[in-house]
Every structure is written in C-alpha cells, then in structure tokens.
Amino acid sequence: MPDRRLNAPAVARNRDAILEVLRGLLPATGLVLEIASGSGEHVAHFAGALPGLTFQPSDPNPNALDSIAAWAEQSGARNILPPIRIDAAAERWPANLRHEQPDAILCINMIHIAPWAAAQGLLSHAGALLAPGAPLILYGPFKRASHPLEPSNAAFDESLRERNPDWGLRDLDEVAALAAEAGFGAPEVIEMPANNLTVVFRRRSLAST
C-alpha cells in the first residue's frame, strides 16, 4: 500500500516552538479545530503532546485529507478525530461544528497562501463558532506597520504574489480589523523564530460586541 503521508519541510522546524506557545494558550481539555491542516504533521505532533485535548483536523484538499489520516494513524494518538473537508472561504462550514462547539481554533501558515476570502471566511466562521474568551490562534509571517519587513519575508511575499496575485503576506492591522468585525478583541502577538508570529484573537463577550 502506498504511503499517503505528505511531508512539509517547515513543520520539523517550527512544530516545537508552536507547541510551546500552544501549551500556554489552549485549555487543558476540550476540542481544538484546526483549519488548513495540510499534511497533518502538526496535528499529529500536537495531539501526542497534549493528550487532554481532542483535535479536529480539516483541509479542502482530498490529498491532504488522506495525508492527515495517515499521519494520525502512524502517530498512534487516540485524540485525533477523522479529518473533515473545510474550505475556509466557503459560505457554509459543516453543520455539526455548531453542535460540537470548538474550544479553540488553530490555523497555521494558511492565510498568506490563499485568497483574502479565506481569511475573511476564517474570521467570520470563527466568530460564530467560538464562545466568549475562546481563542483563534494564527501562525505565520505578517506585515506590520510598525516593523520594517524583514528581507526574507519580503522575498517570500514577492514569490507568493508571483505564483498567485491573490496570495501574499497579510497586513496584521487588516486581519485585526476583520477580527474585530467578527467579534474578537485586539490581538495578542507573540514573536516566533524565523520572522513568524503567533497571533491570538479571543472572542469578546456578547455584551461587549
């Protein structure tokens, strides 16, 4: 039987740094919905290290869904649910998510390698799904008005836009504005290795929206 596992080289470089941040952000127990799980290597790593949590991986790509399932099986982790198809930009997400409300939503390295509509959909749906205080956690490179763009990120941004004009590093202020419209508070920004950020938005209480 062919090996269905895909490999993303960046995962081995960033997974431990992301995990350490997640330990301080995620609840001890509950359901974590991962959007754009890609190869599935991240969720397999996190689930093994955070056994009190249940992880729901997702991706719009059938090959990625196969890879996620294969990595989950290989990991032996019993707290990874079967992957589901979610297109972040879609008007509707699976209806069962409203009944099995996630306690956190995680999205790693997606919004810059997707159309802006994917970021809009992610923020909008996350705002509808998460309870007050629950986090939406984004990881990746961003543009920031107060920080000159690092040469490596500038080159990465240019290469993304050459591949697809709808892709590219997102301006953090623009993402924060989307988040505010969706009912989230101001972002917590955590500096990460290799000029990346972890950006945390927490759902405001209904009284403050």
C-alpha positions as CSV (number, residue, x, y, z in Angstrom):
1,M,0.0,0.0,0.0
2,P,1.5,3.4,-1.0
3,D,2.4,5.8,1.8
4,R,-0.2,8.5,1.8
5,R,1.7,10.8,4.1
6,L,2.8,14.1,2.7
7,N,5.8,16.0,4.1
8,A,6.1,19.7,4.7
9,P,9.8,20.6,5.5
10,A,8.8,23.6,7.5
11,V,6.9,21.5,10.1
12,A,10.1,20.0,11.6
13,R,11.5,23.5,12.0
14,N,8.5,25.1,13.7
15,R,6.4,22.5,15.4
16,D,8.2,22.5,18.8
17,A,8.2,26.3,19.0
18,I,4.5,26.4,18.2
19,L,3.8,23.6,20.6
20,E,5.4,25.5,23.5
21,V,3.2,28.5,22.7
22,L,0.1,26.3,22.5
23,R,0.7,24.9,25.9
24,G,0.1,28.4,27.4
25,L,-2.9,29.2,25.2
26,L,-5.0,26.1,24.9
27,P,-7.3,24.8,27.7
28,A,-6.3,21.5,29.4
29,T,-9.2,19.7,27.9
30,G,-11.6,20.4,25.1
31,L,-11.9,20.4,21.3
32,V,-9.4,22.1,19.0
33,L,-10.5,22.7,15.4
34,E,-7.5,23.0,13.1
35,I,-8.2,24.8,9.8
36,A,-5.9,24.0,6.8
37,S,-4.2,21.1,8.5
38,G,-2.2,20.4,5.3
39,S,0.0,17.3,5.6
40,G,-1.3,16.6,9.1
41,E,2.2,16.6,10.6
42,H,1.4,19.4,13.0
43,V,-1.8,17.9,14.4
44,A,-0.1,14.5,14.9
45,H,2.7,16.2,16.8
46,F,0.4,18.4,19.0
47,A,-2.0,15.6,19.8
48,G,0.7,13.3,21.1
49,A,2.0,16.1,23.4
50,L,-1.4,17.4,24.5
51,P,-3.4,14.2,25.3
52,G,-6.1,16.0,27.3
53,L,-7.3,17.8,24.1
54,T,-9.3,16.4,21.2
55,F,-8.2,17.6,17.8
56,Q,-10.4,18.0,14.7
57,P,-8.2,18.5,11.7
58,S,-9.5,19.8,8.4
59,D,-8.5,20.7,4.9
60,P,-10.2,21.4,1.5
61,N,-7.7,19.2,-0.4
62,P,-8.5,15.5,-0.8
63,N,-4.8,14.5,-0.9
64,A,-4.2,16.5,2.3
65,L,-7.2,14.7,4.0
66,D,-5.6,11.3,3.1
67,S,-2.3,12.5,4.5
68,I,-3.8,13.8,7.7
69,A,-5.5,10.4,8.3
70,A,-2.2,8.6,7.6
71,W,-0.2,10.8,9.9
72,A,-2.8,10.4,12.6
73,E,-2.8,6.6,12.3
74,Q,1.0,6.5,12.3
75,S,1.2,8.6,15.4
76,G,-1.0,6.3,17.4
77,A,-2.7,9.3,19.0
78,R,-6.2,8.5,20.0
79,N,-7.3,12.1,20.4
80,I,-7.3,13.0,16.7
81,L,-10.8,12.8,15.0
82,P,-11.1,11.8,11.4
83,P,-10.3,14.8,9.1
84,I,-13.1,16.7,7.6
85,R,-13.3,18.9,4.5
86,I,-13.5,22.6,5.2
87,D,-12.8,25.3,2.7
88,A,-12.2,28.4,4.9
89,A,-13.6,30.7,2.2
90,A,-16.9,28.8,1.9
91,E,-20.1,30.4,2.9
92,R,-21.0,27.4,5.0
93,W,-18.9,25.1,7.2
94,P,-20.0,21.7,8.3
95,A,-23.2,22.0,10.4
96,N,-22.0,19.6,13.1
97,L,-19.4,22.2,14.3
98,R,-22.3,24.3,15.7
99,H,-23.3,21.3,17.9
100,E,-19.8,20.3,18.8
101,Q,-18.5,23.7,19.6
102,P,-14.7,24.0,19.4
103,D,-12.9,25.4,22.5
104,A,-10.2,26.8,20.2
105,I,-9.5,27.2,16.5
106,L,-5.9,26.9,15.2
107,C,-4.7,27.9,11.7
108,I,-1.0,27.6,10.7
109,N,0.5,29.1,7.6
110,M,-2.7,29.4,5.6
111,I,-3.9,33.0,5.2
112,H,-0.9,34.1,3.1
113,I,-1.1,31.1,0.8
114,A,-4.8,31.5,0.0
115,P,-7.0,34.3,-1.4
116,W,-8.1,37.0,1.0
117,A,-11.6,35.4,1.0
118,A,-10.1,32.6,3.0
119,A,-9.0,34.9,5.8
120,Q,-12.4,36.6,5.7
121,G,-14.2,33.2,5.9
122,L,-11.9,32.0,8.7
123,L,-12.5,35.1,10.9
124,S,-16.3,35.2,10.2
125,H,-16.9,31.5,11.0
126,A,-14.6,31.5,14.0
127,G,-16.5,34.4,15.4
128,A,-19.7,32.5,15.0
129,L,-18.4,29.2,16.5
130,L,-16.2,30.3,19.5
131,A,-17.6,31.1,22.9
132,P,-16.6,34.3,24.7
133,G,-12.9,34.1,25.7
134,A,-12.1,31.2,23.4
135,P,-9.0,31.7,21.2
136,L,-8.5,31.8,17.5
137,I,-4.7,31.2,17.0
138,L,-3.0,32.1,13.8
139,Y,0.7,31.4,13.0
140,G,2.8,32.6,10.1
141,P,4.5,35.7,8.6
142,F,2.7,39.0,8.7
143,K,3.3,42.6,7.6
144,R,3.2,45.1,10.4
145,A,3.0,48.9,10.0
146,S,5.4,49.5,12.9
147,H,8.0,46.9,11.8
148,P,10.1,47.1,8.5
149,L,9.5,43.9,6.6
150,E,12.4,41.5,7.0
151,P,14.3,40.8,3.7
152,S,13.5,37.1,3.9
153,N,9.8,37.9,4.4
154,A,9.8,40.5,1.6
155,A,11.3,37.9,-0.8
156,F,8.8,35.3,0.3
157,D,5.9,37.8,-0.2
158,E,7.2,38.6,-3.7
159,S,7.5,34.9,-4.6
160,L,3.9,34.2,-3.4
161,R,2.5,37.0,-5.4
162,E,4.4,35.8,-8.5
163,R,2.8,32.4,-8.0
164,N,-0.7,33.8,-7.5
165,P,-1.6,37.5,-7.3
166,D,-4.3,36.7,-4.7
167,W,-1.6,35.4,-2.3
168,G,0.9,37.2,-0.1
169,L,1.7,38.2,3.4
170,R,-1.2,39.8,5.1
171,D,-1.2,43.1,6.9
172,L,-1.8,42.4,10.6
173,D,-3.9,45.6,11.0
174,E,-6.2,44.4,8.2
175,V,-6.5,41.0,9.8
176,A,-7.3,42.6,13.2
177,A,-10.0,44.7,11.6
178,L,-11.6,41.6,10.2
179,A,-11.4,40.0,13.6
180,A,-13.0,43.0,15.3
181,E,-15.9,42.8,12.8
182,A,-16.3,39.1,13.7
183,G,-16.5,39.9,17.5
184,F,-12.9,39.4,18.6
185,G,-10.8,41.6,20.8
186,A,-7.4,43.1,20.0
187,P,-4.7,40.6,19.0
188,E,-2.0,39.2,21.3
189,V,1.1,39.0,19.2
190,I,3.9,36.5,20.1
191,E,7.2,36.7,18.3
192,M,8.3,33.4,16.9
193,P,11.5,32.1,15.3
194,A,12.3,32.8,11.6
195,N,10.4,36.1,11.5
196,N,7.0,34.4,12.2
197,L,4.3,35.4,14.6
198,T,1.6,33.7,16.7
199,V,-1.4,35.9,16.7
200,V,-4.2,35.2,19.2
201,F,-7.7,36.7,19.0
202,R,-10.1,36.0,21.8
203,R,-13.8,36.1,21.3
204,R,-15.4,39.1,23.1
205,S,-18.4,38.5,25.3
206,L,-21.7,39.2,23.7
207,A,-22.2,42.2,25.9
208,S,-19.1,43.9,24.5
209,T,-19.7,43.1,20.8
